[in-house]
Amino acid sequence: MLTDLDSAIFDHAPVGLLYSEDRMIRRFNHRFAALFGYDDAALQGQSLAMLYPSLDEFDHTGQHWTKELSAHGAYVDERIMKRRDGGLFWCRVRGQALDPATPLARAVWSFADLSAERPVLALSRRERQVGMLLVEGLTAKEIARRLEISPRTVHVHKNRLMTRFGVRNSLELVRCLTSMPS
């Protein structure tokens, strides 16, 4: 049972905190609700799908989280999430399964807004996915395996991103994806 101090620490943490069961929102702090632009009543008992740019991204992320949490018990990434008003933003997500054997059954998550460091541009869903994985340092082959597409398709999306950002190589592209424009 949580004490008053435990509740105060949870409620006043400097990042959004969430406890989920089977990817349903069960408990969260005020910073989490504010980060996504919701009031408490609108989030309680809802699916985490409402926080993703698309249902496909929600499903794909769940599959990836299941693998990572089963293997390691914990998970970290930076991804694009969706606010109540439909606005997209970069978010650092960290998760911990309470039981790695059933990783999404019960998990604790933290969410940190990266908007100040990394703006979101109008990119397609696949460009966002490829861009996020490039930022994580994955190769085209690794991205292709993760997204279940061919390495050639990854290169096509990467080349489109490079053209859009006006850069010549992957290093410059990652720099553009991870920093504020001047």
C-alpha positions in Angstrom: 0.0 0.0 0.0 1.3 3.5 -0.9 2.0 5.9 1.9 1.2 9.6 1.7 4.9 10.2 1.1 5.0 7.6 -1.7 2.0 9.3 -3.4 3.5 12.7 -3.0 6.8 11.6 -4.6 4.9 9.9 -7.5 2.6 12.9 -8.0 5.4 15.5 -8.0 8.1 13.7 -10.0 9.8 15.9 -12.6 8.7 13.6 -15.5 5.4 12.0 -16.5 4.9 8.7 -14.7 2.5 6.0 -15.6 1.5 2.6 -14.3 -0.2 0.4 -17.0 -1.8 -3.0 -17.2 -2.1 -4.6 -20.6 -1.3 -1.2 -22.2 -4.3 0.4 -20.4 -3.7 3.5 -18.2 -4.3 2.6 -14.6 -2.4 5.3 -12.6 -0.4 8.4 -13.6 0.9 11.6 -12.2 -0.2 15.2 -13.1 2.9 15.8 -15.2 2.0 12.8 -17.4 -1.6 14.2 -18.0 -0.2 17.7 -18.6 2.4 16.4 -21.0 -0.3 14.9 -23.2 -2.8 17.7 -22.7 -5.5 15.7 -20.9 -7.3 16.1 -17.6 -7.2 13.1 -15.2 -10.7 11.9 -16.0 -10.0 11.7 -19.7 -7.1 9.3 -19.3 -8.1 7.0 -16.5 -8.8 3.5 -17.9 -8.0 4.4 -21.5 -5.7 2.5 -23.9 -2.3 3.9 -24.5 -3.2 3.9 -28.2 -4.6 7.4 -27.8 -1.1 8.7 -27.2 0.3 7.4 -30.5 0.3 9.1 -34.0 -1.4 6.0 -35.5 -2.8 2.6 -34.4 -0.2 1.0 -36.6 2.6 2.7 -34.6 0.9 1.7 -31.3 0.7 -2.0 -32.5 4.3 -2.0 -33.8 5.7 -0.4 -30.6 3.8 -2.9 -28.5 5.4 -5.8 -30.4 8.9 -4.2 -30.0 8.3 -3.5 -26.3 7.2 -7.1 -25.7 10.5 -8.4 -27.1 12.7 -5.9 -25.3 10.9 -6.1 -21.9 10.9 -9.9 -22.1 14.6 -10.0 -22.8 15.8 -7.2 -20.5 12.9 -6.3 -18.2 13.5 -2.6 -19.1 13.1 -0.5 -22.2 14.2 3.0 -23.3 13.7 4.9 -26.6 12.8 8.2 -28.0 9.7 8.4 -30.1 7.1 10.6 -31.5 3.9 10.7 -29.4 0.6 12.6 -29.9 -1.0 15.2 -27.6 -4.8 15.5 -27.1 -4.9 18.4 -29.7 -3.3 16.1 -32.3 0.1 17.8 -32.0 3.1 15.5 -32.3 6.2 15.7 -30.1 9.4 13.8 -29.4 9.3 11.9 -26.1 11.8 9.9 -24.2 10.1 6.8 -22.9 11.5 4.4 -20.3 9.7 1.3 -19.1 10.1 -1.4 -16.6 8.1 -4.6 -16.5 7.0 -5.8 -13.1 7.3 -9.3 -14.5 9.5 -9.9 -17.6 7.6 -13.1 -18.3 4.4 -11.1 -19.0 6.0 -7.7 -19.9 3.0 -5.6 -20.8 0.7 -7.1 -18.1 2.0 -4.6 -15.5 4.6 -2.0 -16.2 5.9 1.4 -15.0 6.8 4.1 -17.5 8.3 7.5 -17.5 7.8 10.1 -20.2 10.0 13.2 -20.8 9.1 15.9 -23.4 11.9 16.5 -25.8 10.1 19.3 -27.8 12.6 21.9 -26.8 15.6 19.9 -28.1 13.9 18.1 -31.0 11.0 19.6 -33.0 8.7 17.4 -35.1 8.4 18.2 -38.8 5.6 17.1 -41.1 6.9 13.7 -42.0 5.1 10.6 -43.1 4.6 7.8 -40.6 7.3 5.7 -42.2 9.7 8.6 -42.4 9.1 9.2 -38.7 9.8 5.5 -38.0 13.0 5.4 -40.1 14.1 8.7 -38.6 13.6 7.6 -35.0 15.5 4.4 -35.6 18.4 6.3 -37.3 18.6 8.5 -34.2 18.9 5.3 -32.1 21.9 4.4 -34.2 20.5 1.4 -36.1 21.8 0.5 -39.5 19.6 0.2 -42.5 19.5 -3.6 -42.1 18.5 -3.4 -38.5 15.8 -0.8 -39.3 14.5 -3.1 -42.1 14.3 -6.0 -39.7 12.6 -3.9 -37.0 10.0 -2.4 -39.4 9.7 -5.7 -41.5 10.6 -3.9 -44.7 13.5 -4.3 -47.1 16.8 -2.5 -46.6 16.3 -0.9 -50.0 13.0 0.6 -48.8 14.8 2.0 -45.7 17.4 3.6 -48.0 14.5 5.2 -50.1 13.0 6.7 -46.9 16.4 7.8 -45.6 17.2 9.5 -49.0 13.9 11.3 -48.9 14.7 12.6 -45.4 18.2 13.6 -46.5 16.7 15.5 -49.5 14.1 17.2 -47.2 16.7 18.3 -44.7 19.2 19.3 -47.4 22.0 17.1 -46.0 24.6 14.9 -47.7 25.1 12.0 -45.3 23.5 10.1 -42.4 25.5 11.9 -39.7 24.2 15.3 -40.9 20.7 13.8 -41.1 20.8 12.5 -37.5 22.2 15.9 -36.4 19.2 17.6 -38.0 16.7 15.1 -36.5 18.1 15.6 -33.0 18.6 19.3 -32.8 16.7 22.6 -33.1 17.0 24.4 -36.3 19.1 27.5 -36.1 
